Amino acid sequence: MNCCVQEAACMPRDSISTRPDEIILLPSPDAWVSDLSPSASKDSIHARSQLGLPTDQPIIASGHQPILFHPGIVAKLIAMDAWSKRTGAATVWVVPDQDVVDPALVRLPKSNDGSLTVEEFLIGGESSTNTPASLLPTIEVGSDLPSQLEEIGSWLMGFEHEPSLAKQFASASIGLLCEKLGIDEPTMVYASDLLALDASQSLLDSMINDPKRAAELYNASVAMFPDAGVRALKIENNTIELPLWRFDGSRRVPVSIQIGQQDFDRSNLAPRGLLMTAIMRAFLCDLFIHGTGGYSYDRITEHWLTEWQGLTLSPITGVSATMTLDLDAGKSVDPDHAAWVAHHAKHTPAMLGDQQASDRKAELVAAIAQSKTAGDYTKTATLFHAMHQLLDETRTKHAQQLRELEDASDNAQQSRNDFQIANDRTWSFPLFTDSQLGSLKAEIERALGVSG
């Protein structure tokens, strides 16, 4: 499998099904910072001490939403552990618990008479699609768990005492993964706690004192990287949107301020994504490991904090992986490729094994190009006619072969849903075997040049 991400170290699909289809490292491993040292900044030292993080050793951080995430996210956890062992760093996993997600709702593949479908299963509690995970209560795990979810279910039971669903799922999922993979468990940090830091309050002071400048520089940074898909903050007359959420009951709402407003309410605030990683990289870690998306959009954060506060953020790397479940139905036939083959075979004799017709077509194409250059349009038309006649004869000669390709394309289109389900890379990690997860760890460590 080819990799389309620049500066990525990729591993192609292997015939052994337990191995990952692809691993992406950004930049290439030889460019990863290996001589990490703890920040000497007073703000960083104080912020780390406020959260109980070490101040005498470097820190590598990564993180994800408090859900049962897919192996592409597991790859970040593995890489963080591997690189920490190489650099002597502590590890921190930041959980964006201000996000609206439903951790307990899990997608499961189902096979019905040879066809694949997707079923949503609620591990426990009631489904919630509009409340931040930090505001949801923990769940009591149901007694009817599918076998694939029994192990994570038992871990979730062990964290029913946590104050939020976010903490229950983050603690259970990271704990289970670290046990399965034989890696050290990172310290957990939650986004909803980050604004309580004194260093974060200083950033908030700057926003309140001059919100227009903060927002304009934010928007200018967003505009520099349009492919990142980040929305600009709204600036309307004297009303300025800030990169913050406010928890209002069971909801999160955008936060705005009036220019010159003196009574800004600082309660129940949480950072949005870019501000969250800005706080992490400015004060709480010495290397941050993103996925491919974060590796792209966090360039905005770097530019914004440099222009707005003159801060230099800790460096970033990117890690991701693709693994698929062992779902054979429709997995080997790409409907788009089958349609392409059926169409192009009509115009490409070599695809039908007719080398003689292929050579003659190549001669005619070259002659057509020469006649066009010479301006002999009569000859060009004659040659075009000859080429189409050749193709018509070839199609008649290989009619059965073409019908078989059309039938294969039609069958592939009918099984498109099966193909997409079988090749889905976003299935939750509990659905993968220990062997698959262990192979993912081994291959990431190998790609990074770090022995397990």
Secondary structure, 3 states (H helix, E strand, C coil): CCCCCCCCCCCCCCCCCCCCCEEEEECCHHHCCCCCCCCCCHHHHHHHHHCCCCCCCCEEEEECCCCCCCHHHHHHHHHHHHHHHHHCCEEEEEECCCCCCCCCEEEEEEEECCEEEEEEEECECCCCCCCCHHHCCCCCECCCCCHHHHHHHHHHHCCCCCCCHHHHHHHHHHHHHHHHHCCCCCEEEEHHHHHHCHHHHHHHHHHHHCHHHHHHHHHHHHHHCHHHCCCCCCEECCEEEEEEEEEECCEEEEEEEECCCCCCCCCCEEECHHHHHHHHHHHHCCEEEECHHHHHHHHHHHHHHHHHHCCCCCCEEEEEEECCCCCCCCCCCCHHHHHHHHHHCCCCHHHHCCHHHHHHHHHHHHHHHHHHHHCCHHHHHHHHHHHHHHHHHHHHHCHHHHHHHHHHHHHHHHCHHHHHHHCCCCCCHHHCCHHHHHHHHHHHHHHHCCCC
